[in-house]
Each structure stands twice: as structure tokens, then as C-alpha cells.
Amino acid sequence: MLQPSESQKPLSSPRTTSYAPLSVTSNPLEQAAIGQPVVIKGEVTGAEALYIDGRIEGTISVPQHRVTIGRHGSIQASINARELVIMGKVNGNVECLDRLDIRGEGSLTGDVITQRISVEDGALMKGSIQVRAAESKLESKALAQQPKAMGATAGA
């Protein structure tokens, strides 16, 4: 009896194709998005990671999470975030608790306060940079508890 050769076997195999977009964060369910046709004038605040591909004028405050400005993003706002990734255009002051990353196609015009900064080749930046020393969590806790201890001894 003849067996089909390797070249005659059907090439179909069970494959699963996913058309889901790639995520910038580790968990796509915990990221809000502002799309390209959206324009916001005012204050944007949040308690989760934020991806912006639209236009925002005002302020952006997401101090505990990452803000990503997409390639089509156009920002005329001050930004306060834990991490900031810029691939579009930002015009405004930036304060990052951890890291600022300006990608090759991104541009930033404004003053920066951060602990770490990365500017790729081709990126544009105009403004001042203030790099803060990283505070350890133990030092922060000690400073937070110090006034309470002093108040207790002063009242005794």
C-alpha cells in the first residue's frame, strides 16, 4: 500500500490567529486609551495606565501609572505620571516619579523633573531637565513617621 509522501500531505494545521492589538503595558485590560480623532480640553486624571493617540489641551495627571503618547498624539498640557513614553508631540512641563522615555520620532518642548530619562536618536527636546535622586522606600517611610514622633515627644 502506498503512503502519501511529505510533499503530498495537507499543510493545514490547527492554528489560532489573534487579531488583538499589541499592548504597551503588561495587562491590556488595565489601560485606558484616547483615540486619534478625540480632542480633550481640560483636566485628564486617572488611576490606570493611559495611551493617548489624540489631542489634549490642559493637564494630565496619572501619578501612579504610565502615560504613553502615541505617534499621532499631540499634547498641549502639563503631565504628571510615574512613567511617560513620548512617541508623538508634547508641549508642556513634565514631572515623572520614575522615568521619561522620548522615542526617536517623539518631541518634547518643556521643562522636565524626573529620576531617570532616556532620549533616543532622532528625538527632539527643548527645555530644562532636573534629575532627582531616587528615594528609597525606607527613607520615605522614616520621613513620613518623623513628624508624628516629634509631635508626641513635644506634647509629653
C-alpha positions in Angstrom: 0.0 0.0 0.0 1.3 3.4 -0.9 1.7 6.1 1.8 1.4 9.8 0.8 4.8 11.5 0.8 5.6 14.5 2.9 5.0 16.8 0.0 1.6 15.4 -0.6 0.3 15.7 3.0 -2.0 18.6 3.6 -0.3 21.6 5.0 -3.2 22.7 7.2 -2.6 22.5 10.9 -4.8 23.8 13.7 -3.7 27.4 14.1 -5.1 30.2 16.2 -4.9 33.6 14.7 -5.3 36.6 17.0 -6.1 40.0 15.7 -5.9 41.7 19.1 -3.6 44.8 19.1 -0.3 44.6 20.8 -0.3 46.2 24.3 2.1 48.7 25.6 1.6 47.5 29.2 1.7 44.1 30.7 -2.1 43.9 31.1 -4.2 45.5 28.3 -7.3 45.4 30.4 -5.8 48.0 32.8 -5.0 50.6 30.2 -7.3 53.4 29.1 -7.0 54.8 25.5 -7.8 58.1 23.9 -8.0 57.6 20.2 -6.7 59.7 17.3 -10.0 61.5 16.5 -10.6 62.5 20.1 -9.8 66.1 21.3 -10.0 66.9 25.1 -9.7 70.4 26.5 -9.4 70.4 30.3 -8.1 68.1 33.0 -7.4 64.4 32.5 -6.9 62.2 35.6 -6.8 58.5 36.1 -6.0 55.5 38.2 -4.7 53.2 35.4 -2.2 53.3 32.5 -3.2 55.7 29.7 -2.5 55.6 26.0 -3.1 58.8 24.1 -3.2 59.0 20.3 -5.5 62.0 20.2 -5.1 65.7 21.2 -5.2 67.0 24.8 -5.0 70.6 25.9 -4.9 71.3 29.7 -3.4 68.9 32.3 -2.8 65.2 32.5 -2.4 63.6 36.0 -1.8 59.9 36.4 0.8 59.9 39.1 0.9 56.1 39.9 0.9 54.8 36.3 2.4 55.0 32.8 1.2 57.5 30.2 2.1 56.7 26.6 1.8 59.4 23.9 1.3 57.6 20.6 2.7 58.6 17.2 -0.4 60.6 16.4 -0.7 62.1 19.9 -0.5 65.9 20.2 -0.3 67.2 23.7 -0.5 70.9 24.9 -0.5 70.1 28.6 1.5 69.7 31.8 1.9 66.0 32.6 2.3 64.2 35.9 2.9 60.5 35.7 5.0 57.6 37.2 6.4 56.9 33.7 6.0 58.7 30.4 6.7 57.4 27.0 6.6 60.0 24.2 6.3 58.9 20.5 4.3 62.0 19.4 4.4 65.7 20.2 4.3 67.2 23.7 4.3 70.9 24.5 4.3 71.4 28.3 6.1 70.7 31.5 6.6 67.1 32.6 7.0 65.6 36.1 7.7 61.8 36.3 8.1 60.0 39.5 10.2 57.3 37.8 11.2 57.5 34.1 10.8 59.6 31.0 11.4 57.9 27.6 11.4 60.0 24.5 11.4 57.8 21.4 13.1 58.6 18.1 10.0 60.1 16.5 8.9 61.9 19.6 9.4 65.6 20.6 9.1 67.4 23.9 9.1 71.2 24.5 9.0 72.0 28.2 10.8 71.5 31.5 11.3 68.1 32.9 11.6 66.7 36.5 12.3 63.0 36.7 14.5 60.3 38.3 15.6 58.7 35.0 15.5 59.9 31.4 16.1 58.3 28.0 16.2 60.2 24.8 16.7 58.1 21.6 18.5 59.3 18.5 16.2 61.5 16.4 14.1 62.6 19.3 13.7 66.4 19.8 13.8 68.0 23.2 13.8 71.7 24.2 13.7 72.7 27.8 15.5 72.1 31.1 16.0 68.8 32.8 16.1 68.3 36.6 17.1 64.7 37.6 16.2 63.9 41.2 17.9 61.3 43.3 15.9 58.1 43.8 14.5 57.9 47.3 14.3 54.6 48.9 11.0 53.4 50.4 12.5 53.1 53.8 13.7 56.7 53.8 10.3 57.9 52.6 8.6 55.9 55.5 11.0 57.3 58.0 10.4 60.9 56.9 6.6 60.3 56.9 6.7 59.0 60.5 9.2 61.5 61.9 6.8 64.5 62.4 4.4 62.2 64.3 7.1 61.0 66.6 8.3 64.6 67.2 4.7 65.8 68.0 4.3 63.0 70.5 7.5 63.9 72.4 6.8 67.6 72.3 3.4 67.2 73.9 4.8 65.0 76.8 
